[in-house]
Amino acid sequence: MKVSELAEKTGLNGLNEYKDKEIEGVYISDMVSDIITGAKANGLLVTLQTHKSLIAAANLVDVAAVVFARGKRPSGDVVELAKKAGIGLFVTDVDTWSFAMKLNEVGIK
């Protein structure tokens, strides 16, 4: 499933322009070091963290998109950094557990 399709199916709010990649899994974490060692290329990253280091880690791993749970929103400079890297940033108002359940319902695991 492409990032744009997932956004539509789960009601995500997009924050920037991005490459519409095919999503090949999901990783949920708030620790940058954990993201670097655990997330996979073209995966969806779900987190509460909104700082530049998170975008650097997401870019290093080459994730397809980042979803910020519980309505968390990154600052403008973080959004711009993600845009330059082609990483889509999205916000959901639900908590990470509820969003993980939504992902499971639409077939992202």
C-alpha positions as CSV (number, residue, x, y, z in Angstrom):
1,M,0.0,0.0,0.0
2,K,1.3,3.5,-0.9
3,V,1.7,6.2,1.7
4,S,-1.1,8.3,0.2
5,E,-3.5,5.4,0.3
6,L,-2.7,4.7,3.9
7,A,-3.2,8.3,4.8
8,E,-6.6,8.2,3.2
9,K,-7.7,4.9,4.8
10,T,-6.6,5.9,8.3
11,G,-7.5,9.6,8.3
12,L,-3.9,10.9,8.7
13,N,-3.2,14.7,8.4
14,G,-0.3,15.3,6.1
15,L,2.3,18.0,7.0
16,N,4.5,18.1,3.9
17,E,5.2,17.0,0.3
18,Y,6.7,13.5,0.1
19,K,7.7,10.6,-2.1
20,D,4.7,8.3,-2.4
21,K,6.5,5.1,-1.6
22,E,5.1,1.6,-1.1
23,I,5.0,0.8,2.6
24,E,6.7,-2.4,3.5
25,G,6.0,-2.7,7.3
26,V,5.8,-0.6,10.4
27,Y,8.0,0.2,13.3
28,I,6.9,2.0,16.5
29,S,9.5,3.6,18.8
30,D,10.4,6.9,20.5
31,M,14.2,6.2,20.8
32,V,16.4,7.4,17.9
33,S,19.0,4.7,18.5
34,D,16.3,2.1,18.5
35,I,14.9,3.4,15.2
36,I,18.4,3.3,13.6
37,T,18.8,-0.3,14.5
38,G,15.3,-1.6,14.2
39,A,13.3,0.3,11.5
40,K,13.5,-0.9,7.9
41,A,13.7,0.9,4.6
42,N,10.3,1.8,3.2
43,G,8.7,1.2,6.5
44,L,6.3,3.4,8.4
45,L,7.6,4.9,11.6
46,V,5.1,5.7,14.3
47,T,6.4,7.9,17.2
48,L,5.8,10.7,19.7
49,Q,9.2,12.4,19.1
50,T,9.2,15.5,16.9
51,H,12.8,16.7,16.8
52,K,15.4,16.9,14.0
53,S,17.3,13.8,15.2
54,L,14.3,11.7,14.5
55,I,14.2,12.9,10.9
56,A,17.9,12.2,10.6
57,A,17.4,8.7,11.8
58,A,14.4,8.2,9.6
59,N,16.4,9.4,6.6
60,L,19.3,7.2,7.5
61,V,17.0,4.1,7.5
62,D,15.1,5.4,4.4
63,V,11.6,5.1,6.0
64,A,8.6,5.8,3.7
65,A,6.8,8.1,6.2
66,V,6.6,9.2,9.9
67,V,3.4,9.3,11.8
68,F,3.2,11.4,15.0
69,A,0.7,10.0,17.5
70,R,-1.5,11.8,20.0
71,G,-1.6,15.0,17.9
72,K,2.1,15.8,18.3
73,R,3.4,18.2,15.7
74,P,7.0,19.0,14.8
75,S,8.3,22.5,14.3
76,G,8.6,24.1,10.9
77,D,12.3,23.4,10.6
78,V,11.7,19.7,11.2
79,V,9.0,19.6,8.6
80,E,11.3,21.3,6.1
81,L,14.1,18.8,6.8
82,A,11.7,15.9,6.2
83,K,10.5,17.5,3.0
84,K,14.1,17.8,1.7
85,A,14.6,14.1,2.4
86,G,11.3,13.2,0.8
87,I,9.9,11.7,4.0
88,G,6.2,12.2,4.5
89,L,5.1,13.5,7.9
90,F,1.6,12.8,9.2
91,V,-0.3,13.4,12.4
92,T,-3.0,11.3,14.0
93,D,-4.9,12.3,17.1
94,V,-5.1,8.8,18.5
95,D,-2.4,7.1,20.7
96,T,0.2,4.8,19.3
97,W,-1.7,1.6,20.4
98,S,-5.0,2.7,18.7
99,F,-3.1,3.7,15.5
100,A,-1.3,0.3,15.5
101,M,-4.7,-1.3,15.6
102,K,-5.8,0.8,12.6
103,L,-2.7,-0.3,10.8
104,N,-3.4,-3.9,11.5
105,E,-7.0,-3.4,10.2
106,V,-5.7,-2.1,6.8
107,G,-3.1,-4.8,6.5
108,I,0.1,-3.0,7.5
109,K,2.2,-5.1,9.9
